[in-house]
């Protein structure tokens, strides 16, 4: 293995086909539902059918009497005080809003766990769950934030003074002075709908308690195994080393799958109490009512401009519905909405408040591009509206305000309270270059004659949106490189796989350092039994944090090989890559739409997105990430929406109501990625790239719709852009938030 790389090839930057795909496409993958342990029993969760109420009667006798039944556990069986789900970034003021691991006396959303039923089979467990007798005295449901006409009451938590769990404040510069000096102020109100991840594979776990070793194994890890292990160990009063989370193949994560949920504790509790493996796999109905929601945001924001279109300042308030409880990562979209509303623009005066409101809905968390999709929609719509008011070209006003290369690193507005997010400064780049490239490949100049034109019964329009994508969430990541007894190179890494192709890209990184082909390296990832410490995959961190840990481990293994006589055993190399500075991918998207004014139908004619990701490890996997993210974002633009009635009942609880994109919906999506400006914050120079394709989609399409319908002075302020909503825009000229 000493010497040059295989045939002189550098694998980083090559379009290597995914090493994972052969296994997955030939049916040799192993998802959690494929796994069955000897002697396992099955769990079903009894969930509240009432959004807000007091449990007045709970009787499990009929369920326990069924043949094949093994146990039913409620809050009474677990005992007081009931533990609560911990926060990933603890803020003391949020303690009152934490979720108990099971409801006791009071329920706060439809789908909240009230009991766990254990039986010989999954079908028996489901049948027994239906036999649990439960009466809930309804309380008034809170389904609207005060900014939407609701009131701050009734209180969801008796020991609080408000239903506002937290306010994040972004502050920078002299805002009042900037607004006083402005030639034009653009103010408006916007709304982004409630959504969920809807991955191909729903959540699932198998809990296995080994009474001999007093060791708990949780099969079905994803996203943050080590955080979940620490959390579960503390809740179960176990040493952290007595718990392991084991990762299998995952059918997508998108922010929601893999967080710590009530089921993590409930299955572990049942497995330990019964000394049996306990399996549970969420069905799709449960997914809609129990897995984390996201996005629901309303914003009242103003931007101040000078006469040339330069943005002087921004101020306003954002309101985010976080559901019934603050989940482990529930504040991330809220803080992001405040800090990233200014996007890739050189805005020096900022005053934004982002409020987190609890309601009687499923608790919320992160979803691809959390807080950034929402704030980009607000920012880019305001810029387009201001361009119209000032008589400026939509492209020129953006180009004038993009952060210039000589202003890098560009610090984003600090946010309080500080939740330990790390340093937030745009690290490198030439934002205008990516902007101009996107406009060029989209034919922006050539297509200006189409703006608002009626062609074959449809109005055409083009819209722009610019974005930044934060990545490299710290604080560190671990890797271990070794050679086994058969000469196989094995690299263990703390990053998790949620479908993004980490086995392939990590193998490419290691192959360059070790002088072998990627296929000669086996990557083991995401399970707590492979490394003493790891952090998982979230916040577009896997390539930057995990990739650099792999790079350093492989580099040290190569040095050890070079310094060792052939045939001499080499000890495993363990490294940790630490980083407190974020990376920022940046780019621009252009959407071309055609609108049928008679029906409100919007067709996407063309969508182009260009980004600079610092360093491209694998063009194939990167392209899949960017295009896939764009298509997922388009679902949020047009069809995906979780709707509740005034009683807190979820009205869109199936795939027949919650419409995700299918393969034929958006065929004209194209992406170009560049690596002209590597990040100075890590050895690879890489930046995160898993979410940028999603972030600008809502804004670009809404701006295109406004351009198509400019003769009617239509200004979309609300997502999704369903046919009904667009028809109302056409016929009413505008539609208010709501």
N, C-alpha and C positions, 0 to 999 in steps of 0.2 A: 504493500500500500504506500510505500515511500515513493517520492518523485512527483512528476507532473500529474495533472488530472487525466482521466481516461481519454486518450486520443487528443489531449489538449483542449477538451471541451469545458467551457464554463457553464454549469447547469443553471445557475441563477440567471434569470432572464429568458430562459428557453420555454417554449410552449409544451411542456411535458404533460402528457395525458395523465389524468388522476389515477394514482395507484390504487385508490379505494374502489374505483368503478368496476373493475373486473369482478370483485367479490360481490358487490351490491347488485350488479346487473345479471349475475348468474344465480341469484337466490341464495348466496352463501353468507349474506349479512346476518347479524344477530341483533335484533331489536328486543326491547324488554319483554314484549308479548311473546317472543319466541322462546324465552327462557322459562324453564320449569324445574323446580328443585324437588328432590325426593321428600315425600311427606307434606308437601305444602298444602295449606288451606287458602281460601280466597276471602277477600274483603269487599264489602259494599258500604258506601257512606250514606247515612240517613241525613238528608239536608232539609233546611228550613224551606217551606213553601211560602213564607210570609217575609216581607222585606223588613219590617220593624215591629217587634212585639215582645211580650213576656211569655215565657213558657209556663203555662198553668198546669199542664198535665203531660207526663211522659211515662208510658207503660210499655215495657219490652217483653212482657210475659208471653204473649202470643208468638212473638218472633222466636224466643228461646225454645218454645215447645215444638217447633218444626223438626222433622227428621233431618238429619245431616247438619243441624245447627251446632256450632261449637261455642260461641260466646257473643254477647252484645256488651259493648262498653260505652258509657256515657260520662259526663263530667263527674258524676258522683263516684264512679269507679276509679277515676284518675286521682281524685282527691284535691283538696285545697292546700295551698293556693294554686290555681291553675297557671301553668307557665304561659308566656306569650311568645309569639314569633319575634326574634330579634331583628334589629336593623343592621344593614351592611355598613352604613356610616352613621354611627350613633349620634343623636342630638337629644339631649336630656329633655327638652321641652316636648318631645314627641311621645314620651312614655305613656301618657294617658290615652293615646290613640292606637296603641299596639293591639294586634289581634290575638285573643286567647286561642289556644290550640284546639279548643272545642267550645261550643256555645254553652253557657250556664246561666239559666234564668232569663236571659235576654238574647234575641237574635237581631241582627242589623242588616242582613241582605238575604235575598233569595239564593239558596245554594250554600249557606253557611252550615258547616258540619255540626250535627247535634248528637250523632251516635255513629259507632262503627260496628258493623255486623260481620261475624266470621263464620264461614260454613265450608263444607267439603268442596263445593264447586262454586264458580262465579254465579251461575244461574240460581242456585239455592240461596246464595247470599243476597242476590237481588230480590228474590221472593220474600225472604225474611225481612229485608229492609222495609218492604211494603206493609208488613204486619206490625211495625212499631207504631203504637198509638200516641199521637201527639196533638195537643191543643195549645194554640198560641193566641193570647189576647192581643189583638192588633193595636199598635200605636201609630200615630200619624207618621207617614213616611216623608222623608226629606229627599226630594228628587231634583231640585233645582238649586243652583248656587244663588246667593242673594243678588249677584249682578244680573241674573236672568229673570228677576221678578219674584224670586223666592224670598223667604225671610231666614234670619239666622236662628232658626229654631223649628221644632223642638230640638233641644240639645241631644246629640247621640250619646254623649258621655256625661254622666252626672257631675263628675268632678272637674269639668271644664267650664269656662265662661263663654265659649264660642264654638262654632263648628269649623272655624278656620284653624287648621292644625299648625300652619307655619306660613310666614311671609318671607320670601327671599328678596333682598334688595340689591340691585345693581346700581352703583353710583360712580360717576366719573365726570369731572369738569364742571363748568359754570353753565348749568342748564337754563336758568332764568334769563341770564344775559343773552344767551344764544337765541332763545325764542323772542326776546325783545328786539333783537337785531334782524330777525328773519324777514325776507321779502314775501315768503309764502309759508303757511302752516297747513299741512295735510293731516287731517284727523279723521278717524273712522273706527268702526267697531266690527270685529270679525269673530267667527266661530268655526272651530274644527270639531268634528263629531267624535263620539266614543267608538273605539275599535278594539280588536283583540288579535292575537298572533295567528290563530288557525293553522298551525303546522300540520303536515301530512300525518304525523304520528302524535297522538295525544300523550299526556303524562302517564307514567306507570312506574311502579316500584315493587320490588320484592324485599321484604325485611327478613333477615335470618339471624336468630340469636343462638350462639354456640354457648350453652351453659357450662361446658367443660372449661373453656377458655375465658368465659364471661366476656365474649366479644360479639359485637353487633356488626353485621354487614348489610349495607343498603345497596341493592342492585338497581341500576337505572339512573345513575348520576348524569348530570348534564350541566353545563355552564359554570357553576361555582362549587365543585365538590368539597374543597377544603373548608370553605366558609360553612357549608351545610354540615360537615363533620363536626366542626367546632360547636356549632349551634346545637346539634342533636346531642352531642356528648354532654354539654352543659345542662340541657333540659332533662336528660336521663340520669344525671348524676354519675356519669362515667368519665374515666380519663379519656382524653382525646385519642390516645393510641388504641383504645378499646373499641373504636368505631372506624369503619371503612366505607367509603362510597365508591362503587365500581361502575365504570362507564362501559356502555355498549353502543351500538350504532344508534343514531338519532335522526329522526325524520324532520329536522328543522327545529330551531329554537326561537329566533327572532326577538329575544329579550325576555319572553314570558316563561319559556320552559326551562326548568332547572333551578329556579329560585326555591327558597325554603317555604313550603306550604304546610298547612295543618296536617295533611296526609303523611308527611315525612314523620312527624311525631306519632301520629295515631297508629301507623303500621308498625313502627318500632316498638311502641308500647304493647301492642297486641302480640307481636312475635316474642317479646321477652316474657310477658305474662303467661303465654300458652306454650312456650318453648317449641314453637313450630315455625317454619317459613310461612310468611303471609304475603300473598300476591294481590295487587290491585292495579287495574288498568282503567283509566278514565274513558268513559264513552263521550261521544261528541256533544251530547246534551249537557253533560257535566262540564265539559270544556268551556262552553259558553257562559255558564253560570258560576264556575269556580276558579278557572285559570285567570290570571291577571288581565285586566283591561288596561287601556291607555288612551292617550290623545285628547280626551274631551277638554277643550280649552276655549275660553272666551277672552277677547282682548279689546281694550279701549286704548288706542295708542295714537300719539301725534308725532309728526316729524317736521322739523323746521328746516327750510331751505333758503339759500340766498338766491338772487335773481338769475344766476347762471346754472342753478340746479345742484350746487354743492350742499350736501347734508350738514347742517350745523349742529343739530341735536335731536335726540329722541326722548320722549317721556311717556309714561302711561302705566296702565295696570293690566296684568294678566291674571286670569282666574282658572284654576285647574281643578276638576272634580276627581278626587283620588279615591272615591268609593268609601266603603264603610269603615275601613281601617287603613292605617299606614303600613304597607307591606315592606319587606326588607329593603327594597330599592325604590320605594314609592316616591321619594322626593327628587330623584334624578331628573325626570321630565320637567318638574316645576323649576328647579334651579337653572336647568338648561334653557328653558323658555326665556328667563330673564337675561342670562349672560350671552346667549347667542342670537338674540333678535337682531342685533346690528350686523350679523353676517360678515361678509368679506369686505365691509366698507369702513372707510377711514372716518369714523364718527367719534368726536372727542368729548362730547357732552351727553351724558346718559343718566336717566333717572327712571328706572323701571322697578315695579314691585310685582312679584309673582306670588299669588295666594294659593295655598293648598286647602281645598274645602272637602270635608267628609260629607258623605251622603249615603242613603240606603241603596247602594248599588254594589256590585262586586268590586272588591278592592283593586286598585290600579297599580301598575308598575311601569316597566319599560317596554317599548316596541320600537323596532328598527328606526334609528334616527330620533330617539326620544327627546321631546321638547324642541328639537331643531326643525323637524318637519312643520310643526305648528308655527314656530316663530318665523321661519322662512316665508311661510304663506302670508303672514302679517306684514313683514318688512317689504317683500317684493310687490305686494299689492299696493302698499302706500307709495312706493317709488313710481310705479306705473301710473297711479292716479295723479301724483304730483307732476309727472312729465306731461300729462294731458293738460293739467291746469296751467302749467308754465309755458306750454307750446314747445316742449323739447322732445327730441327723439328718444324713445325708450332705451335704445342702446347707448346713446351719447351720455345720458344722465348717469347711467351705471358706470361707464368707463371713467367718467370724471371722478367718481367716488371710490373706486376700488383701491385697496391698500397697495401702495407703491412698493417695489422691491427694496428701495433704500430706507423704508420705514420698518423693515423686519429686524428683530422680532417685534410684532405689534401686540401689545398687551390688551387683552379683553378686559372689560370692566370687572373689577372685583365684586364678589357677591358675598353678602352676609345674611345669615350666619354661615361661617365657613364649615363645610361638611367634609373637609379633608380631600377635596377633589384634586389637589395638586396645582402646579403652576399652569396658568392658561394664557398662552401667548402664541399667536400665529408664528410658526417657526421659520418658514422660508417660502419663497415662491415668487412668480411673476404672474399675478392674477389676471392682468390685462391680456397676457399672451394666450392663456387658456380661453379667456372670453372671446377674443378675436377668432381663434381657431374654431370654436363652436359656432359662431355666427357664420363663418365661412363655409363649413361643411353642411350647415343647415340651409344655406342659400338665403340668408336673411335679407341682404340687399336686393337680390334678384326677385324675391317674393313680396316685396313691399307693395307692389301693385295689387296683390291679392287681398290685402287687409280690408275686411268688410265687404268684399265682393260677393255677389250672388252668382254661383256657378252650379248649374244643374240642380237647382232647388235648394242649395245649401250655402250658408254664409261662411267664408273662410277667414281665419285669423291666425296670427303667429304671436307667441309670447315668450319672454325671456325670464329666467330666474338664475341667480348666482348663489353659491353656497360655500360653506366650509364644513368639514367633517372632523370632529375631534377623535383622536385615537390614542393608543399607547397608555391606557389607564394603568397606573402603578399599583403598588409601589415596586414590585419586582416579580420575577418569574424564575423558576428553577429548572435545571436539566441535569441528567446524568448520562454520561457516555461510557460504554464498556464493550468489551469483546468477549463473547461467551466461549464455552469449551469447544464449539464447532467452528470458531472463527467468524461467527456472525456479528456484525456491528449492530449494536442496539442502543438507541437513544431514548431515554425516558424524559418526558417533559410535562410540566404542570398545566399546560394549556389544554382545554377540552375541545373535542370535535362536535360541532353542531351543524355539520354538513358543509363547512367551508373549505375542506380539502387540506387540512393541516398535515396529514401524513405525507402528501406529495410535496408541499412547499418546504416542510422541515427537512425532508430527505434531500431536496435540491440544495438547500443551504449547507447541510452537512457534507454532501458529496463533493462540493467544491473545496471544502477544507481538507477532506480526507483522500481526495484523488481517486474516487470510485464512482460507479454509476449510482443514481438514486435508488434503483431496485436492490442494491446490495445492502441497504440500510433498513433496519426495522425500527419504526417509530412507535413507541408505546406512550399513550397520552391519557390524561384526565382522570386517572383513578388514584385514590389516596394511598393505595398500597404500594405504589411504585416510587414515591418520593415522600420525604418527611414534610415538605412544604410545597404548596402550589397555589395558584390563584384562579385558574380557569380561563374562560373566554367570554368576554363582554366588552362593550365600549370599543369595538374595533381594535382590540389589543393583541390578538393571538400572533399575528405576523411580527409585530414590533417587539413585544415583550418575550413571547415564546421563541420567536425566530432568532433573536439576539442571544437568548440563553443557549439555544442549540448551536449557534455559531461559536460561542465561547467554549462550550463543552467539546465540540468537534475539534476546534483549534488546539485545545490543550491535549486532547487524545492524540492528535497528529504529532504534537511536540513530544509526547511520551513515547510514541512509536519510533520517532526519529532518534531518540536518545537511548533506546533499549535494544539489546541484542536479539536477533530473530529467535523465536521460540520461547522467549522469556515472558511469563505472565505479566499482564499490566493491570494494576488496580483500577477500579472504576473512577472516573473523573466526575466530580460533582461541582456545579457552578450555580451562581445566582446572578441574574442580570437585574440591576436596580435602576429605576428611572422615575423621577418625580415630575418630568416635563412632558406635556402633551405634544402630540404631533397633529398637524392640520393639513389634510388633503383639501384641495379647493377645486372649484370648477364652475361650469355654466351649463345650463340646459335650455334648449329651444324646443317648443312644442308648436305643431301646426295642426289645427283642428278645423272641422267643418260642422256647422250647426244647422239642423233642420228646425226652422222657427215654428213650424206647424206642430211638431211633436215634442220638441225639447231634446231630441237625441243629439249627442255630441260624438262624432267619430274622430279618432286620433289618426290623422293622415301621416304624420311623421313626428318622431321624437328623437332628438340628438342630445347626448350629454358628453361633455369633455371634462376630464379631471386630470390633475397631476398628483400622483400618489407617492412621490419621492423616490422610490425604488421599486421596480416591478420584479417580483420573484418569479411569477409564472403568468404570462399573458393570458393563457387559456382560463385559468381559475379566476383571475382578476376580471376578465370580461364577463364570465358567468355571474360573478358577484354583482357587478355594476348593472348589467342588464336585468338580472333577477330582482335586484333591489328596485329598479325603475318600475318593473311590472307590478311588483308588490305595492309600490306606492300608487300606481294607477288604480289599483283596487280601492284604495282609500280615497282617491279623487272622485270615482264614479259610483261605486256600488256598495262598499262595505260600511255598515253602520249598525251599532248596537242601540236599540231603541227601548226605552222603558215607558210604562204608563205612569199616571200620577200616584199609583199605589206601590210603585217600585217593582212591578212585575216586568220581567224581560220579555219583550214581544218578538225578538229576533233570535230565537234559541236553536236554530237549525241551519244547515247549509242551504235549505230551500229559501230561507229568509235573508241570511247573511251571505251575500254573493261575492265569492272570491274570484279573481281572474282565472280563466282557463287558457289553454295554449293558443287558441285561435283569436283571442280578444284583441291583442295588441301586436300584430306582426311587424310593424314598422318602428322598432326601437333599436337604435344603434348607439354604440359607445366607443369613444377613443380615450385611451389613457396614456399619459406621458410620465417620464421620470426625469424631467429637466432640472428639478430643484430638490435634491435629497434633503432629508431632515438632518440638521446638525446635532440632533439630540440622541442618536443611537448609532452604533457601528455600521449597521446595514444601510442606514439612510432611509429606511422604510417609513411609510405612514399608513394608518388604517384605511381600509377601502371597502368595508362591508356594508356601509350605510349611506354613503354619499349619493348613490343612485336614487335613493328614496327621498332624500331631503328636499330637493327643489321641485318635485313633480307637481304637487298641488298648486304652487305658485305659478309655475310656467303654464300649466293648462288653464288656470283661471285668468291669467293675463291674456292668453290666446283667445279665450272665450270673450273677454271684454273687447278685444280688438275686432273680433268677428261681428260683434253686435254694437259697435261704437255708434252707429247711426241712431240707435235707441238709447244711447248713454247708459248702457247696462254696466254695472260694476259688481261682479260676484264678491260676496263677503262671507259666504257660508259654504262649507263642504259637508257632504259630498255633492257633486254637481249631477244629481239624478235628473232624468228626463222631466219629472214633475217640477223640480226646482227650477230648471232652466226654462221650462215653459212659462212658469210664473214670472221669471225675470224678463222674458220676452214680452209678456203681456202686461206686466205691471211696471216695467222699467227698472224696478229694484225690488229687493225683498229684504226685510229686516232680519236681524239675528233672531233665531228661534226655530 
